[in-house]
């Protein structure tokens, strides 16, 4: 698949080169297949971005295939080296298939995996159906058992899963046993043109050392159990997640636990209007590490949901995060992002620390050149938003912190006069940059615990 990218500046090139590095030893690379092939998705820092003009959101979609896959998807397979219709046949074919071969499930087949043992796909093998080809919905592989511990997983490098419908037992938000659908902890797994739904833990789990996973042109929805509910979960792994259609997930993408080694690039995805928590996530603070993974690059996505924050980063990415050229349907910049640092979890703490970080340009999460609302208002970078200041002022007033309130009022007064952000910082007067940081950090330490009502910002995994 040939990719063409809109012009964009990636501040994470070095970080992602390290994260996306290929195996160094020849022994780690199968002789039958080079590391980079025409099927391998290239991440932003690897692409020539000499496209025509600057684009925002997913609508430009330079991938050559429809977002979410299905009708019009041009990379569909319609036959294979093995054709199967039942669990036993699929198990037998997986036992026989060799690298480079295709196991095909006809589009009208339904394979019930309820109570079946999770199946492993050998390295280099493709499991395919025909979603989108000549009106086909694609074969259905499903489980109705509530505690489904995975349906299909990669058993080696370069596995491809394409054109299937993968359905789990848990469409709703009520609590239940953990269930997940597709998984990998190997290099070069590709999941494309699939519909994945109904899993309480995760539709797709990229975990435990998986590198250069590529999840693209899928429709991922109704993975939304309260406390979990991830469309794509990335944990101690990295993934390129592009041109998917997401809806009705708790987190469409989650960086589970935020462990070192975790990172993802998300681009050209459309997130629907429905979710029950922030849409793109990187854990960290919830697991007590303080580190929210290694890196994130979130660009050229369209966020249609206005009732949840679009991006939540719960800690400090060790190598940084870039959020750029996205389109947010909400006109309110505070709906786009929260960054939670240093284990402070209350809404008042979050707002105050975010305000300081934005005012002083601290931190390694950089949000720049995104558009907001129906009018597509361009916001050049993180700025002090008056609604953030008002909410912070209200929170601090309830705690009796007049010193910080006076500083906020000073900035708001300068903001009303049209002063640029640099002047706003200078307007802190005798408090100064470092003094303000110390005041706020002291306040955060002072209210940590029972003085501020705690709010749950996400699950602990």
ChimeraX attribute file (.defattr): number of C-alpha atoms within 10 A of each C-alpha:
attribute: neighborCount
match mode: 1-to-1
recipient: residues
	/A:1	13
	/A:2	11
	/A:3	16
	/A:4	16
	/A:5	21
	/A:6	21
	/A:7	16
	/A:8	20
	/A:9	13
	/A:10	16
	/A:11	15
	/A:12	17
	/A:13	15
	/A:14	12
	/A:15	18
	/A:16	24
	/A:17	13
	/A:18	9
	/A:19	21
	/A:20	21
	/A:21	10
	/A:22	16
	/A:23	12
	/A:24	8
	/A:25	7
	/A:26	8
	/A:27	8
	/A:28	12
	/A:29	15
	/A:30	14
	/A:31	9
	/A:32	9
	/A:33	12
	/A:34	8
	/A:35	15
	/A:36	11
	/A:37	10
	/A:38	9
	/A:39	13
	/A:40	17
	/A:41	24
	/A:42	18
	/A:43	24
	/A:44	22
	/A:45	17
	/A:46	12
	/A:47	13
	/A:48	13
	/A:49	15
	/A:50	11
	/A:51	13
	/A:52	10
	/A:53	8
	/A:54	11
	/A:55	19
	/A:56	23
	/A:57	22
	/A:58	24
	/A:59	16
	/A:60	13
	/A:61	22
	/A:62	16
	/A:63	17
	/A:64	14
	/A:65	20
	/A:66	19
	/A:67	25
	/A:68	23
	/A:69	25
	/A:70	25
	/A:71	17
	/A:72	16
	/A:73	20
	/A:74	15
	/A:75	17
	/A:76	20
	/A:77	17
	/A:78	16
	/A:79	15
	/A:80	17
	/A:81	13
	/A:82	18
	/A:83	17
	/A:84	18
	/A:85	17
	/A:86	15
	/A:87	17
	/A:88	12
	/A:89	13
	/A:90	19
	/A:91	16
	/A:92	12
	/A:93	19
	/A:94	20
	/A:95	13
	/A:96	10
	/A:97	19
	/A:98	16
	/A:99	17
	/A:100	14
	/A:101	16
	/A:102	24
	/A:103	21
	/A:104	26
	/A:105	28
	/A:106	21
	/A:107	24
	/A:108	14
	/A:109	15
	/A:110	17
	/A:111	18
	/A:112	15
	/A:113	21
	/A:114	18
	/A:115	14
	/A:116	15
	/A:117	14
	/A:118	16
	/A:119	19
	/A:120	17
	/A:121	25
	/A:122	23
	/A:123	22
	/A:124	24
	/A:125	23
	/A:126	28
	/A:127	25
	/A:128	28
	/A:129	33
	/A:130	29
	/A:131	30
	/A:132	22
	/A:133	20
	/A:134	11
	/A:135	12
	/A:136	16
	/A:137	20
	/A:138	27
	/A:139	24
	/A:140	22
	/A:141	24
	/A:142	22
	/A:143	25
	/A:144	15
	/A:145	16
	/A:146	17
	/A:147	19
	/A:148	26
	/A:149	18
	/A:150	25
	/A:151	24
	/A:152	22
	/A:153	23
	/A:154	27
	/A:155	19
	/A:156	19
	/A:157	25
	/A:158	26
	/A:159	26
	/A:160	22
	/A:161	25
	/A:162	26
	/A:163	34
	/A:164	28
	/A:165	23
	/A:166	25
	/A:167	25
	/A:168	29
	/A:169	23
	/A:170	29
	/A:171	19
	/A:172	18
	/A:173	19
	/A:174	11
	/A:175	13
	/A:176	15
	/A:177	15
	/A:178	18
	/A:179	24
	/A:180	29
	/A:181	29
	/A:182	23
	/A:183	24
	/A:184	27
	/A:185	22
	/A:186	23
	/A:187	25
	/A:188	27
	/A:189	29
	/A:190	24
	/A:191	24
	/A:192	26
	/A:193	34
	/A:194	30
	/A:195	26
	/A:196	27
	/A:197	29
	/A:198	30
	/A:199	36
	/A:200	35
	/A:201	29
	/A:202	34
	/A:203	31
	/A:204	28
	/A:205	25
	/A:206	30
	/A:207	22
	/A:208	16
	/A:209	17
	/A:210	25
	/A:211	28
	/A:212	26
	/A:213	29
	/A:214	26
	/A:215	24
	/A:216	28
	/A:217	28
	/A:218	28
	/A:219	23
	/A:220	26
	/A:221	28
	/A:222	28
	/A:223	37
	/A:224	32
	/A:225	27
	/A:226	19
	/A:227	21
	/A:228	25
	/A:229	36
	/A:230	33
	/A:231	35
	/A:232	28
	/A:233	27
	/A:234	32
	/A:235	28
	/A:236	22
	/A:237	31
	/A:238	29
	/A:239	29
	/A:240	22
	/A:241	24
	/A:242	28
	/A:243	29
	/A:244	28
	/A:245	23
	/A:246	29
	/A:247	25
	/A:248	27
	/A:249	36
	/A:250	31
	/A:251	32
	/A:252	30
	/A:253	25
	/A:254	28
	/A:255	31
	/A:256	29
	/A:257	26
	/A:258	34
	/A:259	24
	/A:260	19
	/A:261	19
	/A:262	31
	/A:263	31
	/A:264	30
	/A:265	21
	/A:266	23
	/A:267	26
	/A:268	28
	/A:269	28
	/A:270	24
	/A:271	26
	/A:272	19
	/A:273	15
	/A:274	19
	/A:275	26
	/A:276	18
	/A:277	23
	/A:278	26
	/A:279	29
	/A:280	24
	/A:281	27
	/A:282	33
	/A:283	31
	/A:284	29
	/A:285	25
	/A:286	21
	/A:287	19
	/A:288	15
	/A:289	18
	/A:290	21
	/A:291	25
	/A:292	35
	/A:293	33
	/A:294	25
	/A:295	28
	/A:296	27
	/A:297	24
	/A:298	22
	/A:299	28
	/A:300	28
	/A:301	27
	/A:302	24
	/A:303	26
	/A:304	19
	/A:305	20
	/A:306	19
	/A:307	14
	/A:308	19
	/A:309	21
	/A:310	27
	/A:311	22
	/A:312	22
	/A:313	27
	/A:314	30
	/A:315	26
	/A:316	27
	/A:317	26
	/A:318	20
	/A:319	20
	/A:320	20
	/A:321	28
	/A:322	20
	/A:323	25
	/A:324	26
	/A:325	29
	/A:326	26
	/A:327	28
	/A:328	27
	/A:329	21
	/A:330	22
	/A:331	16
	/A:332	13
	/A:333	21
	/A:334	16
	/A:335	19
	/A:336	25
	/A:337	21
	/A:338	19
	/A:339	19
	/A:340	26
	/A:341	22
	/A:342	17
	/A:343	19
	/A:344	20
	/A:345	22
	/A:346	19
	/A:347	18
	/A:348	24
	/A:349	27
	/A:350	18
	/A:351	23
	/A:352	23
	/A:353	21
	/A:354	22
	/A:355	19
	/A:356	18
	/A:357	20
	/A:358	19
	/A:359	19
	/A:360	19
	/A:361	16
	/A:362	11
	/A:363	15
	/A:364	15
	/A:365	22
	/A:366	17
	/A:367	21
	/A:368	18
	/A:369	18
	/A:370	26
	/A:371	24
	/A:372	20
	/A:373	16
	/A:374	11
	/A:375	9
	/A:376	15
	/A:377	14
	/A:378	15
	/A:379	16
	/A:380	13
	/A:381	14
	/A:382	19
	/A:383	18
	/A:384	22
	/A:385	16
	/A:386	16
	/A:387	12
	/A:388	17
	/A:389	19
	/A:390	16
	/A:391	15
	/A:392	24
	/A:393	23
	/A:394	14
	/A:395	19
	/A:396	20
	/A:397	14
	/A:398	12
	/A:399	14
	/A:400	11
	/A:401	13
	/A:402	13
	/A:403	13
	/A:404	20
	/A:405	19
	/A:406	13
	/A:407	17
	/A:408	20
	/A:409	14
	/A:410	16
	/A:411	24
	/A:412	19
	/A:413	14
	/A:414	17
	/A:415	17
	/A:416	10
	/A:417	9
	/A:418	11
	/A:419	14
	/A:420	11
	/A:421	19
	/A:422	11
	/A:423	13
	/A:424	21
	/A:425	18
	/A:426	14
	/A:427	17
	/A:428	17
	/A:429	11
	/A:430	9
	/A:431	16
	/A:432	13
	/A:433	15
	/A:434	9
	/A:435	12
	/A:436	18
	/A:437	16
	/A:438	13
	/A:439	14
	/A:440	16
	/A:441	16
	/A:442	12
	/A:443	17
	/A:444	20
	/A:445	12
	/A:446	11
	/A:447	16
	/A:448	17
	/A:449	13
	/A:450	7
	/A:451	9
	/A:452	18
	/A:453	13
	/A:454	15
	/A:455	10
	/A:456	11
	/A:457	17
	/A:458	20
	/A:459	14
	/A:460	15
	/A:461	15
